[in-house]
Amino acid sequence: MECLDLFNEKLPARPYHADDLSNGLKINKREKAALARHIQPNGPTHKIWLVYDVDRRDAGLHWEQVGAPPPNLIARNPANGHAHLLYGLLTPIRTEIDAKTAPLRYAGAIDNAMRSLLDADPGYSGLICKNPLNPHWLINQWESNLYTLDELADYLDLSPYKNKRKPLPDYGLGRNCTLFEKLRAWAYKAIRQGWPSYDQWLAACLDRATGYNAQFSTPLDLAEVKHTAKSVAKWTHQKFKADEFSAIQSARGTKGGLAKGKGKREQGIILLESGATIQDVMKELNVSRATAYNWKQQA
């Protein structure tokens, strides 16, 4: 399948779009939004496209000069040559709260390394891109096959991002990853303070997410912050219930209860998912900090 056809097929059901970004974003059905000059390439739960904003007159060829992988699609501005470079992923990155942390961080490291290699705009969030389906832009397709993250990583130096205890740089997908992790960690504990209604909880999550976002040197678009807040609020409100919390507390205080009959690894993950700290798990299950930390990465 041609990448343009795939781009059209994989558009969100109701994407953000605009002909003139200065007039703000609209939301509409995919068929109508696809006619706009600018469009949201990724849906709210997955990223299939990594998009980079290269503000150079030679943006359409700069990737080759720096040894970057060939983009699947390039949408260039005919007036100044500036372009959006789109790399499609064979397996989309899941960005929901139930996503695994390790793959999301790996994708964030690749995204940051790619942005650095291309000298792309660090303030560009990727929420909206030049729509390659719109004839206003000059379109090139270089690579017809989608990439795996490992294939992209072959072109990149990921050594600056090896330390998992160090947050990713606060731009690109690194911001999404950091916001997601900080908000999730806060929400697991905060929801127990009064067990609020969903509307109250959503407002609290959005307020907290907005505060975290303001700490970034280049904050994310408000729409992305709202999505992350809604995702965390919805998941935690569904999964954390006051009448179930006593059972969770029991599991934290005894090797029986919720985790009874399970191996140490399963018990550890259950406890961590219920809000127990690494120190709690170390003490309760008599394991090392490294083991408990590894379980936390899987929780």
Secondary structure, 3 states (H helix, E strand, C coil): CCHHHHHHHCCCCCCEEECCHHHCCEECCHHHHCCCCEECCCCCCEEEEEEEEECCCCHHHHHHHCCCCCCCEEEECCCCCCEEEEEEEEEEEECCCCCCHHHHHHHHHHHHHHHHHHCCCCCCCCCCEECCCCCCCEEECCCCCCECHHHHHCCCCCHHHCCCCCCCCCCCHHHHHHHHHHHHHHHHHHCCCCCCCHHHHHHHHHHHHHHHHHCCCCCCCHHHHHHHHHHHHHHHHHHCCHHHHHHHHHHHHCCCHHHCCCCHHHHHHHHHHCCCCHHHHHHHHCCCHHHHHHHHHHC
